[in-house]
């Protein structure tokens, strides 16, 4: 967990927050709300009884994954595109994105009759690339990182006279994203904590301006992936490394915006870092409990709450589910890995004599113990066992970790040396 950026007391009234000099104001957010009204979904902000019980706080979920493009990014993109002059619209726009901003720009550019080119880094989930193409934009996949894609996009756009639409470091984009905060506080004014994922910082900057202007005592917690702690580094003058593949590619940003960093430094109370296992658990939990699909970035807030519930105990917490664009193959992998962590899916290795009937004996023992065999593999060649032995590898399904312990005890009592691998 990150250190607090500033301390907020909930025991005494909070003084008004100084919002002077910021490049985005509450009036800008309200103007953006007028622009996007009717063109985006005013998504529900619903109370979750089950997650509230699990997390020990009153938890409301803002379902931005229910936007048409499955992400909040539509809001800022539309607000920015609407501000273009007739001449600028004719020249067209170019944007760089890991997926969600791309779809927001592509979708609303097509609606407004604006030519759009989107540059996406290598490794962007295919679902996001294909969806962007389906919205009518020209897609160029290049660059190992978002920053490399951004450099190409700027050069490509300048050579063709196109307008660059930044995914987060733009006052109009920030104002558009801030409409999420306006809607949350309108729906649930009693909230006292908001938990928001951070990539480049556009969403949390807009929400923080809305929150601190309307309810100064409201606490804002940002969440980043441990693999990409860019805003944490910027605020703390830190040098934690930013590298690798994260489930939360939507917030895998190495360099946050200049505008957004200043807003976060002034208005955000705390930044938490979550690891990959916590992100996977949160994605799986949203599917199993809420029956809703969120991508890694969209699950970051829940990951922060579930990893440290004591810091939210008894509070009224608003959680932004920022997006739901995730490959089905990746969903399957996340769910399977979570089953393994819960002890419901386990790979066993057993050394058995290479004689007829041995596999049947093991299967009978597992059946008696109530375990289900999912996969079976015999390995005779590539092992260090004697020639008259074989390595039996099984994937079994059990009810939970306690049931797995019972199964292992039964195998051991029968003289079998079984180990989880």
C-alpha positions as CSV (number, residue, x, y, z in Angstrom):
1,X,0.0,0.0,0.0
2,X,1.1,3.5,-0.7
3,X,1.6,6.2,1.9
4,X,-1.2,8.7,2.4
5,X,-0.7,11.8,0.3
6,X,-2.6,13.9,2.9
7,X,-4.5,13.0,6.0
8,X,-8.3,13.5,6.0
9,X,-10.1,13.5,9.4
10,X,-13.6,12.1,9.4
11,X,-14.2,13.1,13.0
12,X,-14.4,16.9,12.4
13,X,-15.9,19.0,9.6
14,X,-13.5,19.3,6.7
15,X,-12.6,22.8,5.5
16,X,-13.3,23.8,1.9
17,X,-10.6,22.5,-0.6
18,X,-8.7,25.1,-2.5
19,X,-9.6,24.5,-6.2
20,X,-8.2,27.8,-7.4
21,X,-5.8,27.7,-10.4
22,X,-6.7,24.3,-11.6
23,X,-7.1,24.0,-15.4
24,X,-10.5,22.3,-14.9
25,X,-13.4,23.6,-12.8
26,X,-16.8,22.3,-11.6
27,X,-18.4,24.6,-14.2
28,X,-16.4,22.7,-16.9
29,X,-17.7,19.4,-15.6
30,X,-21.2,20.6,-15.7
31,X,-20.8,21.9,-19.2
32,X,-19.4,18.5,-20.2
33,X,-22.4,16.8,-18.6
34,X,-24.7,18.9,-20.9
35,X,-22.6,17.9,-23.9
36,X,-22.6,14.2,-23.3
37,X,-26.2,13.9,-22.0
38,X,-28.2,11.7,-24.3
39,X,-25.1,10.5,-26.2
40,X,-23.6,8.3,-23.5
41,X,-25.3,6.1,-20.9
42,X,-25.9,7.5,-17.4
43,X,-24.8,4.2,-15.9
44,X,-26.3,2.9,-12.7
45,X,-24.6,3.3,-9.3
46,X,-25.9,0.4,-7.4
47,X,-25.5,-0.9,-3.9
48,X,-24.0,-4.4,-3.6
49,X,-25.2,-6.3,-0.6
50,X,-22.9,-9.3,-1.1
51,X,-19.7,-7.4,-1.8
52,X,-20.6,-5.0,1.1
53,X,-20.7,-8.0,3.4
54,X,-17.5,-9.5,2.1
55,X,-15.6,-6.2,2.3
56,X,-17.0,-4.9,5.6
57,X,-18.2,-1.6,4.1
58,X,-21.2,-0.2,2.3
59,X,-20.2,-0.5,-1.3
60,X,-21.8,1.1,-4.4
61,X,-20.7,0.2,-7.9
62,X,-20.6,2.6,-10.8
63,X,-21.1,0.4,-13.8
64,X,-19.1,2.3,-16.5
65,X,-18.5,-1.1,-18.2
66,X,-22.1,-0.7,-19.4
67,X,-21.3,2.1,-21.7
68,X,-21.8,1.2,-25.4
69,X,-18.0,0.8,-25.8
70,X,-17.8,-0.7,-22.4
71,X,-15.7,2.1,-20.9
72,X,-16.0,5.6,-19.3
73,X,-13.6,6.8,-22.0
74,X,-16.5,7.8,-24.2
75,X,-17.2,10.7,-22.0
76,X,-13.9,12.6,-22.4
77,X,-13.6,11.6,-26.1
78,X,-17.1,13.0,-26.9
79,X,-16.5,16.2,-24.9
80,X,-13.2,16.8,-26.8
81,X,-14.6,16.0,-30.3
82,X,-17.6,18.2,-29.8
83,X,-15.3,21.2,-29.2
84,X,-13.6,20.9,-32.6
85,X,-14.3,23.5,-35.2
86,X,-15.8,22.6,-38.5
87,X,-12.4,23.0,-40.2
88,X,-10.8,20.8,-37.5
89,X,-13.4,18.1,-38.0
90,X,-12.7,18.0,-41.7
91,X,-9.0,17.5,-41.0
92,X,-9.8,14.5,-38.9
93,X,-8.3,13.3,-35.5
94,X,-5.6,10.9,-34.4
95,X,-5.3,9.2,-31.0
96,X,-3.2,6.7,-29.2
97,X,-4.7,4.2,-26.9
98,X,-4.4,0.7,-25.3
99,X,-8.0,0.2,-26.3
100,X,-10.8,2.1,-24.4
101,X,-10.0,5.6,-25.5
102,X,-9.5,4.2,-29.0
103,X,-13.1,2.9,-29.0
104,X,-14.5,6.0,-27.5
105,X,-12.9,8.3,-30.1
106,X,-13.7,5.9,-33.0
107,X,-17.3,5.5,-32.0
108,X,-18.1,9.2,-31.4
109,X,-16.0,10.4,-34.3
110,X,-18.1,8.2,-36.6
111,X,-21.3,9.6,-35.1
112,X,-20.1,13.1,-35.7
113,X,-18.7,12.5,-39.2
114,X,-15.1,13.0,-38.2
115,X,-12.3,10.8,-39.8
116,X,-10.3,9.0,-37.1
117,X,-7.0,7.2,-37.0
118,X,-6.1,5.3,-33.9
119,X,-2.6,4.1,-33.0
120,X,-2.5,1.1,-30.6
121,X,0.6,-0.5,-29.0
122,X,1.6,-4.0,-29.8
123,X,0.1,-6.4,-27.2
124,X,-3.3,-4.5,-27.0
125,X,-6.0,-7.2,-26.5
126,X,-7.5,-8.2,-29.8
127,X,-11.0,-7.5,-28.6
128,X,-10.1,-3.8,-28.3
129,X,-8.4,-3.7,-31.7
130,X,-11.3,-5.3,-33.5
131,X,-13.9,-3.2,-31.7
132,X,-12.1,-0.1,-32.7
133,X,-12.0,-1.1,-36.3
134,X,-15.7,-2.0,-36.2
135,X,-16.4,1.6,-35.1
136,X,-15.0,2.8,-38.4
137,X,-11.5,4.1,-37.5
138,X,-8.3,3.3,-39.2
139,X,-6.2,1.3,-36.8
140,X,-2.4,1.3,-36.8
141,X,-0.8,-1.2,-34.4
142,X,2.8,-0.1,-33.5
143,X,5.0,0.6,-30.6
144,X,6.0,-1.7,-27.7
145,X,4.5,0.8,-25.1
146,X,1.8,3.4,-25.0
147,X,4.4,6.1,-25.0
148,X,5.9,4.7,-28.3
149,X,2.5,4.6,-29.8
150,X,1.9,8.2,-28.7
151,X,5.1,9.4,-30.4
152,X,4.1,7.7,-33.6
153,X,0.6,9.1,-33.4
154,X,1.8,12.6,-33.0
155,X,4.3,12.3,-36.0
156,X,1.7,10.6,-38.1
157,X,-1.0,13.2,-37.3
158,X,1.3,16.2,-37.8
159,X,2.3,15.0,-41.2
160,X,-1.4,14.8,-42.2
161,X,-2.7,17.9,-40.4
162,X,-4.8,15.9,-38.0
163,X,-5.9,16.9,-34.5
164,X,-4.4,14.9,-31.7
165,X,-6.9,13.7,-29.1
166,X,-5.0,12.9,-25.9
167,X,-6.4,10.1,-23.8
168,X,-6.0,11.9,-20.5
169,X,-3.8,15.1,-20.4
170,X,-6.4,17.5,-21.9
171,X,-8.8,19.7,-19.8
172,X,-11.8,18.8,-22.0
173,X,-11.1,15.1,-21.7
174,X,-10.7,15.5,-17.9
175,X,-13.9,17.4,-17.7
176,X,-15.7,14.7,-19.6
177,X,-14.4,12.0,-17.4
178,X,-15.4,14.0,-14.3
179,X,-19.1,13.6,-15.2
180,X,-18.7,10.1,-13.7
181,X,-18.2,11.8,-10.3
182,X,-21.2,14.2,-10.8
183,X,-23.4,11.2,-11.5
184,X,-22.1,9.2,-8.5
185,X,-22.7,12.0,-6.0
186,X,-26.1,12.7,-7.5
187,X,-27.1,9.1,-7.1
188,X,-25.5,8.5,-3.7
189,X,-24.8,11.8,-2.0
190,X,-23.9,10.1,1.3
191,X,-20.7,8.5,-0.1
192,X,-17.6,9.4,2.0
193,X,-14.9,7.5,0.0
194,X,-14.4,7.1,-3.8
195,X,-12.0,4.4,-5.1
196,X,-10.8,5.1,-8.7
197,X,-8.3,3.4,-11.0
198,X,-5.4,5.5,-12.2
199,X,-3.7,5.1,-15.6
200,X,-2.8,8.5,-17.0
201,X,-5.0,10.2,-14.4
202,X,-7.8,11.7,-16.4
203,X,-10.6,9.8,-14.7
204,X,-9.5,10.4,-11.1
205,X,-8.6,14.0,-11.9
206,X,-12.1,14.7,-13.1
207,X,-13.8,12.8,-10.3
208,X,-11.6,14.5,-7.7
209,X,-12.6,17.9,-8.9
210,X,-16.3,17.0,-8.8
211,X,-16.0,15.4,-5.4
212,X,-13.9,18.1,-3.7
213,X,-16.1,20.9,-5.1
214,X,-19.4,19.3,-4.0
215,X,-18.3,17.5,-0.9
216,X,-14.8,18.6,0.4
217,X,-14.6,16.0,3.1
218,X,-15.0,13.1,0.7
219,X,-11.9,10.9,0.5
220,X,-10.4,10.0,-2.9
221,X,-8.3,6.8,-3.2
222,X,-6.5,6.1,-6.5
223,X,-5.4,2.6,-7.4
224,X,-2.6,1.5,-9.7
225,X,-1.1,-1.9,-10.6
226,X,2.2,-2.7,-8.9
227,X,3.7,-3.2,-12.3
228,X,2.9,0.3,-13.4
229,X,3.1,2.7,-10.3
230,X,3.7,5.8,-12.5
231,X,1.4,8.2,-10.6
232,X,2.7,7.0,-7.3
233,X,6.2,7.6,-8.5
234,X,5.3,11.1,-9.7
235,X,3.7,12.1,-6.4
236,X,6.3,10.6,-4.2
237,X,9.4,11.3,-6.4
238,X,9.8,7.5,-6.3
239,X,11.6,5.2,-8.8
240,X,9.6,2.0,-8.5
241,X,10.0,0.2,-11.8
242,X,7.2,0.2,-14.5
243,X,7.4,-2.9,-16.6
244,X,5.9,-6.2,-17.7
245,X,2.5,-7.5,-18.8
246,X,-0.3,-6.7,-16.4
247,X,-3.9,-7.8,-16.4
248,X,-4.8,-4.1,-16.1
249,X,-3.3,-3.0,-19.4
250,X,-5.8,-0.2,-19.5
251,X,-3.9,1.6,-16.7
252,X,-0.4,0.4,-17.8
253,X,1.0,3.9,-18.2
254,X,4.6,4.7,-17.7
255,X,4.3,8.5,-17.7
256,X,1.1,10.1,-16.3
257,X,0.0,13.5,-17.6
258,X,1.4,16.8,-16.4
259,X,-2.0,18.3,-15.9
260,X,-3.4,15.2,-14.2
261,X,-0.4,14.8,-11.9
262,X,-0.9,18.3,-10.6
263,X,-4.6,17.7,-9.9
264,X,-3.8,14.3,-8.2
265,X,-1.1,15.9,-6.1
266,X,-3.6,18.5,-4.8
267,X,-6.8,16.6,-4.5
268,X,-6.2,12.9,-4.2
269,X,-5.8,11.6,-0.6
270,X,-4.1,8.3,-1.2
271,X,-2.8,5.9,-3.8
272,X,-2.8,2.1,-3.4
273,X,-0.9,-0.4,-5.4
274,X,-2.4,-3.9,-6.2
275,X,-0.6,-7.0,-7.5
276,X,-1.6,-9.3,-10.3
277,X,-3.1,-12.0,-8.0
278,X,-5.3,-9.3,-6.4
279,X,-6.5,-8.0,-9.8
280,X,-7.3,-11.6,-10.9
281,X,-9.3,-12.2,-7.8
282,X,-11.2,-9.0,-8.2
283,X,-12.1,-9.8,-11.8
284,X,-13.3,-13.3,-10.8
285,X,-15.2,-12.0,-7.9
286,X,-17.1,-9.5,-10.0
287,X,-18.1,-12.3,-12.4
288,X,-19.1,-14.7,-9.6
289,X,-20.9,-12.2,-7.3
290,X,-22.2,-9.4,-9.5
291,X,-22.5,-11.5,-12.7
292,X,-20.8,-8.6,-14.6
293,X,-17.6,-8.6,-16.6
294,X,-14.8,-6.1,-15.9
295,X,-11.3,-5.9,-17.3
296,X,-8.3,-5.8,-15.1
297,X,-8.3,-2.0,-14.8
298,X,-12.0,-1.9,-14.1
299,X,-11.4,-4.4,-11.2
300,X,-8.5,-2.4,-9.7
301,X,-10.7,-0.6,-7.1
302,X,-12.3,-3.8,-5.8
303,X,-8.8,-5.4,-5.7
304,X,-7.6,-2.5,-3.4
305,X,-10.6,-2.9,-1.1
306,X,-10.4,-6.7,-0.9
307,X,-6.7,-6.6,-0.2
308,X,-7.0,-4.2,2.7
309,X,-10.6,-4.2,4.0
310,X,-9.7,-2.6,7.3
311,X,-9.0,0.8,5.8
312,X,-12.6,0.9,4.5
313,X,-14.4,-0.6,7.5
314,X,-17.8,1.0,8.1
315,X,-17.5,3.5,5.3
316,X,-19.8,4.3,2.5
317,X,-17.6,3.6,-0.6
318,X,-18.2,4.3,-4.2
319,X,-16.3,2.1,-6.6
320,X,-15.8,2.9,-10.4
321,X,-15.9,-0.2,-12.6
322,X,-14.1,1.7,-15.4
323,X,-14.3,-0.8,-18.2
324,X,-15.3,-4.3,-19.4
325,X,-13.2,-4.9,-22.5
326,X,-11.4,-8.2,-21.8
327,X,-10.7,-11.2,-24.1
328,X,-12.9,-14.3,-23.4
329,X,-9.7,-16.4,-23.4
330,X,-8.2,-14.2,-20.7
331,X,-11.5,-14.4,-18.7
332,X,-11.3,-18.2,-18.8
333,X,-7.6,-18.2,-17.7
334,X,-8.4,-15.8,-14.8
335,X,-11.4,-17.9,-13.6
336,X,-9.4,-21.2,-13.8
337,X,-6.4,-19.7,-11.9
338,X,-8.8,-18.4,-9.2
339,X,-10.3,-21.9,-8.8
340,X,-6.7,-23.2,-8.3
341,X,-6.1,-20.5,-5.6
342,X,-9.3,-21.5,-3.8
343,X,-8.3,-25.1,-3.7
344,X,-11.1,-26.1,-6.1
345,X,-8.8,-27.1,-8.9
346,X,-5.5,-28.8,-8.2
347,X,-2.8,-30.6,-10.2
348,X,-1.5,-33.7,-8.4
349,X,1.6,-35.8,-9.1
350,X,1.8,-39.4,-7.9
351,X,4.5,-42.1,-8.4
352,X,2.8,-45.4,-9.0
353,X,3.9,-48.9,-10.2
354,X,3.5,-49.3,-14.0
355,X,1.1,-52.2,-13.7
356,X,-2.5,-52.7,-14.9
357,X,-5.2,-51.5,-12.5
358,X,-3.1,-48.8,-10.7
359,X,-4.9,-45.9,-12.4
360,X,-8.3,-47.5,-11.6
361,X,-7.3,-47.8,-7.9
362,X,-6.3,-44.1,-7.7
363,X,-9.6,-43.1,-9.5
364,X,-11.6,-45.2,-7.1
365,X,-9.9,-43.6,-4.1
366,X,-10.6,-40.1,-5.5
367,X,-14.2,-41.0,-6.2
368,X,-14.7,-42.2,-2.6
369,X,-13.2,-38.9,-1.4
370,X,-15.7,-36.9,-3.6
371,X,-13.1,-35.5,-6.0
372,X,-13.7,-35.2,-9.7
373,X,-10.9,-36.0,-12.2
374,X,-10.6,-33.3,-14.9
375,X,-7.4,-34.4,-16.7
376,X,-5.1,-37.5,-16.7
377,X,-1.6,-37.8,-17.9
378,X,0.9,-40.7,-17.7
379,X,4.6,-39.9,-18.0
380,X,6.9,-42.8,-18.5
381,X,9.8,-41.4,-20.5
382,X,10.6,-38.0,-19.2
383,X,11.0,-38.7,-15.5
384,X,13.7,-39.9,-13.0
385,X,11.5,-42.8,-11.8
386,X,12.6,-46.4,-12.2
387,X,11.6,-48.1,-15.5
388,X,8.9,-50.1,-13.7
389,X,7.2,-46.9,-12.3
390,X,5.3,-44.1,-13.9
391,X,4.5,-40.6,-13.1
392,X,0.7,-40.0,-12.9
393,X,-0.4,-36.4,-13.2
394,X,-4.0,-35.5,-12.4
395,X,-6.1,-32.4,-12.4
396,X,-8.9,-32.8,-9.9
397,X,-11.8,-30.7,-8.8
398,X,-12.7,-30.3,-5.1
399,X,-15.2,-28.2,-3.2
400,X,-12.7,-26.0,-1.4
401,X,-9.3,-26.1,0.3
402,X,-10.6,-28.1,3.3
403,X,-12.0,-30.8,0.9
404,X,-8.6,-30.9,-0.9
405,X,-6.9,-31.6,2.5
406,X,-9.3,-34.5,3.0
407,X,-8.5,-35.9,-0.4
408,X,-4.8,-35.7,0.2
409,X,-5.2,-37.4,3.6
410,X,-7.1,-40.2,2.0
411,X,-4.5,-40.8,-0.7
412,X,-1.7,-40.7,2.0
413,X,-3.6,-43.2,4.2
414,X,-3.7,-45.6,1.2
415,X,0.1,-45.5,0.9
416,X,0.2,-43.2,-2.2
417,X,2.7,-40.4,-2.3
418,X,0.7,-37.5,-3.8
419,X,1.9,-34.0,-4.1
420,X,0.3,-30.8,-5.3
421,X,2.2,-29.4,-8.3
